[in-house]
Structure formats: structure tokens, C-alpha cells
Amino acid sequence: MTSAPQGFVRVCALSDLDEDSPKRVEIDGVPVAVVRTEGEVFAINDICSHANVSLSEGEVEDCQIECWLHGSSFDLRTGKPSGLPATKPVPVYPVKTEGDEVFVSVTQES
């Protein structure tokens, strides 16, 4: 196993991530949705800014994750909502992949 880069935590194996299928992890008490889509891996806070529900239960399409409850979508790159009812962004976190290992840092937002 590769050791984690400084400030990062190993969250899963890259091979554990199915395309467009969010995986919920928790890092130091922070809920994070990890998503593999369009050839990249993204990490976004797993709680919708509008309705305190898990984004990892929603669908992913066009680099967006949709909240299953009210339909707001968030850009996986920026965390910004792209539709109502959400108006506030959710934090996104830096991701590093090394071989088959996926690392995320929640100590800084990207």
C-alpha cells in the first residue's frame, strides 16, 4: 500500500469506484462523496446545502451530482449549485490518486 501524501487520507481503491456511482466515506468526522466520472476522481461534501441529505445517494451526470430529495445539482469541480432550490455551494476537496489508491484532504478546500 502506498503511504498517504501529507495532509491526505486514503479513502478507497480506485478500482472500488464505479463510474458515475458516488461512494460515501467519512474523514475525521466529515462526510464526503467520492465520485469517479469523466476520467477523473472528485471529492465533495456529502451533505446538500439546501436540505441536509446525503448527496452520495444521488445520480451523477455531466460532472454534476444531483440531490435525490429536491433535485438540486452541484458541480463536482467547484461545489456550486447549478439549479434551485439550492443556492449555496458545498465544499469540494483535493484528491490525489497514486496507482490504485485514492487520497482526499479535508483540511483544505480546493
Secondary structure, 3 states (H helix, E strand, C coil): CCCCCCCCEEEEEHHHCCECCCEEEEECCEEEEEEEECCEEEEEECECCCCCCEHHHCCEECCEEECCCCCCEEECCCCCECCCCCCCCCCEECEEEECCEEEECCCCCC
